Amino acid sequence: MKLKQRIVLLAILLVIFIFTKVFLIDNLDTSAANREDQRAFHRMMAGLRVELVPKLDHTLQSPWEIAAQWVVPREVYPEETPELGAIMHAMATKKIIKADVGYKGTQLKALLILEGGQKVVFKPKRYNRDYVVEGEPYAGYDRHNAEVAAFHLDRILGFRRAPLVVGRFVNLRTEIKPVATEQLLSTFLTVGNNTCFYGKCYYCRETEPACADGDTMEGSVTLWLPDVWPLQKHRHPWGRTYREGKLARWEYDESYCDAVKKTSPYDSGPRLLDIIDTAVFDYLIGNADRHHYESFQDDEGASMLILLDNAKSFGNPSLDERSILAPLYQCCIIRVSTWNRLNYLKNGVLKSALKSAMAHDPISPVLSDPHLDAVDQRLLSILATVKQCTDQFGMDAVLVEDRMPLSHL
């Protein structure tokens, strides 16, 4: 064989080798990742129903110590959580040893200290389950049951970025008032035969208290994140102006995402994809009020976007606020793992999973059927939005492989 022919043959073999590596091996890696996504989905479904049990087996640690050890930069709790039922039972039943006004914010809440020193945030019931909040998508009081439902949706989506939440009934007269600070106690009043309080917050008014049924008040308790993980607040790049007649840039500039991609921390790392995940999450629950978000401090963009304060959700099951999805349809990117999980949840699986996950909560039923139906319908809109992106830009450009290792040391 002549030298020229050998060179040509070697060149052909080299092209075949490169083709094999790029298309065959990479496709094998993708298939393996997809199989792992499917296994993770089945594991989630198998452990979906959480029964609140009073005891922790095989450990001398308190529920609060276990929950604190779960927190790492990229998740609030791990995939496997056999202790979750005991921790949520403790949140729902442990003695309240101190009650104070809530931390800064616009909505009514109380800060409780439970036996063992654990802080939780209590949000009181304001509406019956079938009440429909009319008006703007961010209108109305906080919905305590929305916090419970959002936590379980976070589990179902596999994000694991929402603090633990459970429903709880408290007796304001016997459990709260005897241990309340003067600041909180001064906001208590009686309306008819019901004990009420209005707390301290930007929109808190004596004329708009939250009232118990007699002395017993339904609410939600959210587990306070460990103090060793201080939070940093960020303005959401797709936040609203909340001013009539004044639009945010993203509302009129279709190329806005290109500008976001050039600014820190969205120019590198996982934060922009977290924003996309959060848009998916918020659209499903109907939350158009995420004007800011929190991450852990000094994270240089590596921390997760923590899914805090989800109570402005599940207000109107008939309202699908498409603008919540702006980060998705303007950037046209989404994690492969998120895309896979959404596809596993279609055909009624999401509604069924969410209903099952919340079945053992103390305030069950957490959501009315119209809200459960709305979640399923919104999922279809998300899938259609991603399809529009892939039709325009191609699957490889839209579906981003971003699986970050999670360590629990």
C-alpha positions as CSV (number, residue, x, y, z in Angstrom):
1,M,0.0,0.0,0.0
2,K,1.4,3.3,-1.0
3,L,2.2,6.0,1.6
4,K,-0.6,8.3,0.3
5,Q,-3.2,5.5,0.6
6,R,-2.0,4.7,4.1
7,I,-2.4,8.4,5.2
8,V,-5.9,8.5,3.7
9,L,-6.8,5.2,5.5
10,L,-5.5,6.6,8.8
11,A,-7.5,9.8,8.3
12,I,-10.7,7.8,7.7
13,L,-10.0,5.7,10.8
14,L,-9.4,8.8,12.9
15,V,-12.7,10.3,11.7
16,I,-14.5,7.1,12.6
17,F,-12.9,7.1,16.0
18,I,-13.9,10.7,16.7
19,F,-17.5,10.0,15.4
20,T,-17.7,7.0,17.7
21,K,-16.5,9.0,20.7
22,V,-18.8,12.0,20.2
23,F,-21.9,10.2,19.2
24,L,-21.8,6.7,20.7
25,I,-20.0,7.2,24.0
26,D,-21.7,10.5,24.7
27,N,-25.0,9.0,23.9
28,L,-24.2,6.1,26.3
29,D,-23.4,8.6,29.0
30,T,-26.7,10.4,28.3
31,S,-28.6,7.1,28.4
32,A,-27.0,6.2,31.7
33,A,-27.9,9.6,33.1
34,N,-31.5,9.2,32.0
35,R,-31.7,5.8,33.6
36,E,-30.5,7.3,36.8
37,D,-33.2,10.0,36.6
38,Q,-35.8,7.3,36.1
39,R,-34.4,5.3,39.1
40,A,-34.5,8.5,41.2
41,F,-38.1,9.1,40.2
42,H,-39.1,5.6,41.3
43,R,-37.3,6.0,44.6
44,M,-39.1,9.3,45.2
45,M,-42.5,7.7,44.4
46,A,-41.8,4.8,46.7
47,G,-41.1,7.1,49.7
48,L,-43.7,9.7,48.9
49,R,-46.2,9.1,51.7
50,V,-44.7,10.4,55.0
51,E,-46.5,9.2,58.1
52,L,-45.8,11.4,61.1
53,V,-44.3,9.0,63.7
54,P,-43.2,10.1,67.2
55,K,-40.0,8.1,67.5
56,L,-36.6,8.1,65.8
57,D,-35.2,4.6,65.4
58,H,-31.5,3.7,65.5
59,T,-30.2,7.1,66.7
60,L,-29.8,9.1,69.9
61,Q,-29.9,12.4,68.0
62,S,-32.8,14.8,68.3
63,P,-35.0,15.5,65.3
64,W,-33.5,19.0,65.1
65,E,-29.9,17.7,65.0
66,I,-30.7,15.4,62.1
67,A,-32.5,18.0,60.1
68,A,-29.6,20.4,60.7
69,Q,-27.1,17.8,59.4
70,W,-29.1,17.3,56.2
71,V,-28.4,20.9,55.0
72,V,-25.6,21.2,52.4
73,P,-25.0,23.9,49.8
74,R,-27.1,22.3,47.1
75,E,-30.0,20.8,49.1
76,V,-32.0,21.2,52.3
77,Y,-32.6,17.5,52.8
78,P,-31.3,14.4,51.1
79,E,-33.0,12.0,48.7
80,E,-33.3,9.3,51.3
81,T,-35.1,10.6,54.4
82,P,-36.3,7.8,56.7
83,E,-36.3,10.2,59.6
84,L,-38.6,12.8,57.9
85,G,-41.8,11.5,59.5
86,A,-40.3,11.8,63.0
87,I,-39.0,15.3,62.3
88,M,-42.4,16.5,60.9
89,H,-44.1,14.9,63.9
90,A,-41.9,16.9,66.2
91,M,-42.6,20.1,64.3
92,A,-46.4,19.4,64.6
93,T,-46.5,18.4,68.3
94,K,-43.5,19.6,70.3
95,K,-44.2,22.0,73.1
96,I,-44.0,25.7,72.3
97,I,-41.6,27.4,74.8
98,K,-41.6,30.9,73.3
99,A,-43.6,32.9,70.8
100,D,-42.6,36.2,69.2
101,V,-43.5,38.4,66.3
102,G,-42.3,37.1,62.9
103,Y,-39.1,38.2,61.2
104,K,-39.2,41.2,58.8
105,G,-41.7,40.9,55.9
106,T,-45.0,42.1,54.5
107,Q,-47.2,39.2,55.8
108,L,-48.4,38.0,59.2
109,K,-46.4,35.3,60.8
110,A,-45.1,34.3,64.3
111,L,-41.7,33.0,65.3
112,L,-42.0,30.0,67.6
113,I,-39.3,28.2,69.7
114,L,-40.1,24.5,70.2
115,E,-38.9,22.3,72.9
116,G,-35.3,21.5,72.2
117,G,-34.6,25.1,71.0
118,Q,-35.8,24.7,67.4
119,K,-37.1,27.8,65.7
120,V,-40.1,27.5,63.3
121,V,-42.2,30.1,61.5
122,F,-45.9,29.8,62.1
123,K,-48.2,31.1,59.4
124,P,-51.9,31.2,60.3
125,K,-54.9,30.1,58.3
126,R,-56.6,33.0,56.5
127,Y,-58.9,31.3,53.9
128,N,-61.0,28.2,53.6
129,R,-59.7,25.6,51.1
130,D,-62.2,26.5,48.4
131,Y,-61.7,30.3,48.7
132,V,-60.5,31.9,45.4
133,V,-58.2,34.9,45.6
134,E,-59.3,37.3,42.8
135,G,-57.2,40.1,41.3
136,E,-53.5,40.2,40.6
137,P,-51.6,36.9,40.8
138,Y,-49.8,38.1,43.9
139,A,-53.0,39.4,45.6
140,G,-54.3,38.4,49.0
141,Y,-53.0,37.2,52.3
142,D,-50.4,34.4,52.6
143,R,-51.9,30.9,52.4
144,H,-50.6,28.6,55.1
145,N,-51.7,25.4,53.2
146,A,-49.7,26.7,50.1
147,E,-46.5,26.4,52.2
148,V,-47.3,22.7,53.0
149,A,-48.2,21.9,49.4
150,A,-45.1,23.7,48.0
151,F,-42.8,21.7,50.2
152,H,-44.2,18.4,49.0
153,L,-44.0,19.6,45.4
154,D,-40.4,20.3,46.0
155,R,-39.9,16.7,47.1
156,I,-41.8,15.4,44.0
157,L,-39.7,17.5,41.6
158,G,-36.5,16.3,43.2
159,F,-35.2,19.8,43.8
160,R,-35.0,19.4,47.7
161,R,-34.5,23.2,48.1
162,A,-37.5,24.1,50.2
163,P,-37.3,24.0,54.1
164,L,-39.5,21.4,55.8
165,V,-43.1,22.4,56.3
166,V,-46.0,20.7,58.1
167,G,-49.5,21.7,59.2
168,R,-50.2,22.3,62.9
169,F,-53.1,23.2,65.1
170,V,-52.2,25.5,68.1
171,N,-54.3,26.7,71.0
172,L,-53.7,30.4,71.1
173,R,-54.9,30.7,74.7
174,T,-53.0,27.8,76.3
175,E,-50.0,27.3,74.0
176,I,-49.1,30.8,72.7
177,K,-50.3,33.5,75.0
178,P,-48.5,32.1,78.2
179,V,-45.1,32.1,76.4
180,A,-45.6,35.1,74.1
181,T,-43.4,38.2,74.2
182,E,-44.9,41.5,75.1
183,Q,-44.6,42.6,71.5
184,L,-46.7,39.7,70.2
185,L,-49.1,39.7,73.2
186,S,-50.0,43.3,72.6
187,T,-51.5,42.3,69.2
188,F,-54.0,39.8,70.6
189,L,-57.7,40.6,70.6
190,T,-61.0,38.8,70.7
191,V,-63.5,39.0,67.9
192,G,-66.8,37.4,68.9
193,N,-65.9,34.2,70.6
194,N,-62.6,33.8,68.6
195,T,-59.1,34.6,69.8
196,C,-57.2,36.6,67.2
197,F,-53.8,38.3,66.6
198,Y,-52.4,40.7,64.0
199,G,-48.7,40.6,64.8
200,K,-46.0,43.0,63.4
201,C,-45.3,43.3,59.7
202,Y,-45.5,45.8,56.8
203,Y,-49.2,45.0,56.0
204,C,-50.3,43.9,59.5
205,R,-53.3,45.9,60.8
206,E,-55.4,45.6,63.9
207,T,-58.4,45.7,61.6
208,E,-57.2,42.6,59.7
209,P,-56.3,40.0,62.3
210,A,-56.0,36.3,61.9
211,C,-58.6,34.5,64.0
212,A,-58.8,31.1,65.5
213,D,-61.8,28.9,65.6
214,G,-62.5,29.7,69.3
215,D,-59.0,29.3,70.6
216,T,-57.7,26.7,68.1
217,M,-55.9,28.1,65.1
218,E,-54.8,26.1,62.1
219,G,-51.5,27.0,60.4
220,S,-48.3,25.8,59.0
221,V,-44.9,25.6,60.6
222,T,-41.7,26.0,58.6
223,L,-38.4,24.7,60.0
224,W,-35.8,27.4,60.5
225,L,-32.6,26.7,58.6
226,P,-29.5,26.2,60.9
227,D,-27.8,29.4,62.0
228,V,-24.5,28.0,60.6
229,W,-26.0,28.6,57.2
230,P,-26.6,32.3,57.1
231,L,-28.7,33.5,54.2
232,Q,-28.0,36.1,51.5
233,K,-30.9,38.0,49.8
234,H,-30.8,38.7,46.1
235,R,-33.1,40.7,43.9
236,H,-34.8,38.3,41.4
237,P,-33.7,39.2,37.8
238,W,-37.3,38.6,36.7
239,G,-38.9,40.4,39.6
240,R,-42.0,42.6,39.1
241,T,-42.1,46.4,39.7
242,Y,-45.4,46.2,41.6
243,R,-46.1,49.7,40.1
244,E,-49.1,50.2,37.9
245,G,-48.1,51.3,34.4
246,K,-44.4,50.6,35.0
247,L,-43.0,47.4,33.4
248,A,-39.8,45.7,34.4
249,R,-37.3,45.3,31.5
250,W,-38.0,41.6,31.1
251,E,-41.6,42.4,30.4
252,Y,-40.8,44.2,27.2
253,D,-37.3,43.1,26.2
254,E,-37.3,39.6,24.6
255,S,-33.5,39.6,24.6
256,Y,-33.4,40.3,28.3
257,C,-31.9,36.8,29.1
258,D,-28.8,37.7,27.1
259,A,-28.2,40.6,29.4
260,V,-28.7,38.4,32.5
261,K,-26.2,35.8,31.2
262,K,-23.5,38.5,31.3
263,T,-24.0,39.4,34.9
264,S,-22.8,37.6,38.1
265,P,-23.8,35.1,39.4
266,Y,-25.7,34.1,36.2
267,D,-22.7,34.2,33.9
268,S,-21.4,30.9,35.3
269,G,-22.3,28.2,37.8
270,P,-25.7,26.7,38.5
271,R,-27.7,29.9,39.5
272,L,-29.3,30.6,36.1
273,L,-30.5,27.0,35.8
274,D,-31.8,27.3,39.4
275,I,-33.8,30.4,38.3
276,I,-35.3,28.2,35.5
277,D,-36.2,25.4,37.9
278,T,-37.7,28.0,40.2
279,A,-39.8,29.4,37.4
280,V,-41.1,25.9,36.7
281,F,-41.9,25.4,40.4
282,D,-43.6,28.8,40.8
283,Y,-45.7,28.3,37.7
284,L,-47.0,25.0,39.0
285,I,-48.0,26.5,42.3
286,G,-49.2,29.9,40.9
287,N,-46.6,32.0,42.7
288,A,-46.0,35.3,40.9
289,D,-44.5,37.0,44.0
290,R,-40.9,35.9,44.0
291,H,-39.4,39.4,43.8
292,H,-36.3,38.3,45.8
293,Y,-34.7,35.0,46.6
294,E,-32.2,33.6,49.1
295,S,-29.0,31.6,48.8
296,F,-26.4,30.8,51.4
297,Q,-23.9,33.5,52.1
298,D,-20.4,33.7,50.5
299,D,-21.3,31.0,48.0
300,E,-19.9,32.7,44.9
301,G,-23.0,31.5,43.0
302,A,-22.5,27.8,43.9
303,S,-25.3,27.6,46.5
304,M,-28.8,26.6,45.5
305,L,-31.6,29.1,45.2
306,I,-33.6,28.3,48.4
307,L,-37.3,28.0,47.9
308,L,-38.4,30.1,50.8
309,D,-41.8,31.9,51.3
310,N,-44.1,30.0,49.0
311,A,-47.4,31.2,50.7
312,K,-48.5,33.5,47.8
313,S,-49.5,30.3,45.9
314,F,-52.6,28.3,45.2
315,G,-54.8,31.4,45.2
316,N,-56.8,31.0,42.1
317,P,-56.9,27.6,40.3
318,S,-58.3,29.2,37.1
319,L,-55.5,31.7,36.7
320,D,-52.4,30.4,34.9
321,E,-50.0,33.4,35.0
322,R,-47.7,32.6,32.0
323,S,-45.3,35.5,32.8
324,I,-44.0,33.4,35.7
325,L,-42.4,31.2,33.0
326,A,-40.5,34.2,31.5
327,P,-37.0,32.9,32.5
328,L,-37.8,29.6,30.8
329,Y,-39.2,30.9,27.5
330,Q,-36.8,33.8,27.3
331,C,-33.6,31.8,28.0
332,C,-34.9,28.6,26.4
333,I,-32.7,26.3,28.6
334,I,-33.6,23.7,31.2
335,R,-31.8,21.0,33.1
336,V,-32.1,17.6,31.6
337,S,-32.9,16.1,35.0
338,T,-35.8,18.6,35.4
339,W,-37.1,17.9,31.9
340,N,-37.0,14.2,32.6
341,R,-38.8,14.5,35.9
342,L,-41.5,16.7,34.4
343,N,-42.1,14.1,31.7
344,Y,-42.4,11.3,34.3
345,L,-45.1,13.4,36.1
346,K,-47.5,13.9,33.1
347,N,-50.7,12.0,32.5
348,G,-52.1,12.7,35.9
349,V,-49.1,11.4,37.9
350,L,-48.3,14.8,39.4
351,K,-51.7,15.3,40.8
352,S,-51.8,11.8,42.2
353,A,-48.3,12.1,43.7
354,L,-49.0,15.5,45.3
355,K,-52.3,14.3,46.8
356,S,-50.6,11.2,48.2
357,A,-47.6,13.1,49.6
358,M,-49.9,15.4,51.6
359,A,-52.4,12.7,52.8
360,H,-50.9,12.3,56.3
361,D,-50.4,16.0,57.0
362,P,-52.3,17.1,60.2
363,I,-54.3,19.7,58.2
364,S,-55.2,17.3,55.3
365,P,-56.8,17.8,52.9
366,V,-54.2,20.5,52.1
367,L,-55.5,21.5,48.7
368,S,-58.9,21.5,47.0
369,D,-59.5,19.4,43.9
370,P,-59.5,22.4,41.6
371,H,-56.0,23.3,42.7
372,L,-54.8,19.7,42.2
373,D,-56.3,19.8,38.7
374,A,-54.7,23.1,38.0
375,V,-51.2,21.7,38.8
376,D,-51.6,19.0,36.2
377,Q,-52.8,21.4,33.6
378,R,-49.9,23.8,34.2
379,L,-47.5,21.0,33.8
380,L,-48.7,20.5,30.2
381,S,-48.1,24.2,29.6
382,I,-44.5,23.9,30.8
383,L,-43.9,20.9,28.5
384,A,-45.3,22.8,25.6
385,T,-43.1,25.8,26.3
386,V,-40.0,23.6,26.3
387,K,-41.1,22.0,23.1
388,Q,-41.4,25.4,21.5
389,C,-37.8,26.1,22.5
390,T,-36.5,22.8,21.2
391,D,-38.4,23.3,17.9
392,Q,-36.7,26.6,17.5
393,F,-33.2,25.9,18.9
394,G,-32.8,22.1,19.0
395,M,-32.6,19.7,21.9
396,D,-28.9,20.0,22.4
397,A,-29.1,23.8,22.9
398,V,-32.1,23.7,25.2
399,L,-31.5,20.7,27.4
400,V,-28.5,21.3,29.7
401,E,-26.7,18.6,31.5
402,D,-25.9,20.0,35.0
403,R,-25.7,17.3,37.7
404,M,-23.8,18.7,40.6
405,P,-22.3,16.2,43.2
406,L,-24.0,16.5,46.6
407,S,-21.9,15.5,49.6
408,H,-23.3,14.8,53.1
409,L,-20.2,14.8,55.3
